[in-house]
Amino acid sequence: MVLATHFFFPFFGLPFVMYFLPSIIALARSKRDLLAIFLLNFFLGWSVIGWIVALIWAAKNDVPALVR
């Protein structure tokens, strides 16, 4: 059973973590647009451009919302 765990993570776990890295960063930073970043990452993350846009969006600072 231990052998199966060591086989499973490198081939299936790490690529999923890398694919969803922008969503993980957005979640860790408590971004307002978390759902939008996740959806962009989920649907367009397979393209390098979509993944990079999601990563930049997740890493940049939120602009404070104006309250009137």
Contact map, one row per residue, 1 for C-alpha under 8 A:
11111000000000000000000000000000000000000000000000000000000000000000
11111100000000000000000000000000000000000000000000000000000000000000
11111110000000000000000000000000000000000000000000000000000000000000
11111111000000000000000000000000000000000000000000000000000000000000
11111111100000000000000000000000000000000000000000000000000000000000
01111111110000000000000000000000000000000000000000000000000000000000
00111111111000000000000000000000000000000000000000000000000000000000
00011111111110000000000000000000000000000000000000000000000000000000
00001111111111000000000000000000000000000000000000000000000000000000
00000111111111100000000000000000000000000000000000000000000000000000
00000011111111100000000000000000000000000000000000000000000000000000
00000001111111110000000000000000000000000000000000000000000000000000
00000001111111111000000000000000000000000000000000000000000000000000
00000000111111111100000000000000000000000000000000000000000000000000
00000000011111111110000000000000000000000000000000000000000000000000
00000000000111111111000000000000000000000000000000000000000000000000
00000000000011111111100000000000000000000000000000000000000000000000
00000000000001111111100000000000000000000000000000000000000000000000
00000000000000111111110000000000000000001000110000100000000000000000
00000000000000011111111100000000000001001100100000000000000000000000
00000000000000001111111110000000000000000000000000000010000000000000
00000000000000000011111111000000000011001000000000100111011000000000
00000000000000000001111111100000010011001000000000000110010000000000
00000000000000000001111111110000000000000000000000000000000000000000
00000000000000000000111111111000000000000000000000000010011000000000
00000000000000000000011111111110010010000000000000000000011000000000
00000000000000000000001111111110010000000000000000000000000000000000
00000000000000000000000111111110000000000000000000000000000000000000
00000000000000000000000011111110000000000000000000000000010000000000
00000000000000000000000001111111010000000000000000000000000000000000
00000000000000000000000001111111110000000000000000000000010001000000
00000000000000000000000000000111110000000000000000000000000001000000
00000000000000000000000000000011111110000000000000000000000000000000
00000000000000000000001001100111111111000000000000000000000000000000
00000000000000000000000000000000111111100000000000000000000000000000
00000000000000000000000000000000111111110000000000000000000000000000
00000000000000000000011001000000111111111000000000000100110000000000
00000000000000000001011000000000011111111100000000000000000000000000
00000000000000000000000000000000001111111110000000000000000000000000
00000000000000000000000000000000000111111111100001100100000000000000
00000000000000000011011000000000000011111111100001100100000000000000
00000000000000000001000000000000000001111111110000000000000000000000
00000000000000000000000000000000000000111111110000000000000000000000
00000000000000000000000000000000000000011111111001100000000000000000
00000000000000000011000000000000000000011111111111100100000000000000
00000000000000000010000000000000000000000111111101100000000000000000
00000000000000000000000000000000000000000001111111100000000000000000
00000000000000000000000000000000000000000000111111110000000000000000
00000000000000000000000000000000000000000000101111111000000000000000
00000000000000000000000000000000000000011001111111111100000000000000
00000000000000000010010000000000000000011001111111111110000000000000
00000000000000000000000000000000000000000000000111111111000000000000
00000000000000000000000000000000000000000000000011111111100000000000
00000000000000000000011000000000000010011000100001111111110000000000
00000000000000000000111010000000000000000000000000111111111000000000
00000000000000000000010000000000000000000000000000011111111100000000
00000000000000000000000000000000000010000000000000001111111100000000
00000000000000000000011011001010000010000000000000000111111100000000
00000000000000000000010011000000000000000000000000000011111110000000
00000000000000000000000000000000000000000000000000000001111111000000
00000000000000000000000000000000000000000000000000000000001111100000
00000000000000000000000000000011000000000000000000000000000111110000
00000000000000000000000000000000000000000000000000000000000011111000
00000000000000000000000000000000000000000000000000000000000001111100
00000000000000000000000000000000000000000000000000000000000000111110
00000000000000000000000000000000000000000000000000000000000000011111
00000000000000000000000000000000000000000000000000000000000000001111
00000000000000000000000000000000000000000000000000000000000000000111
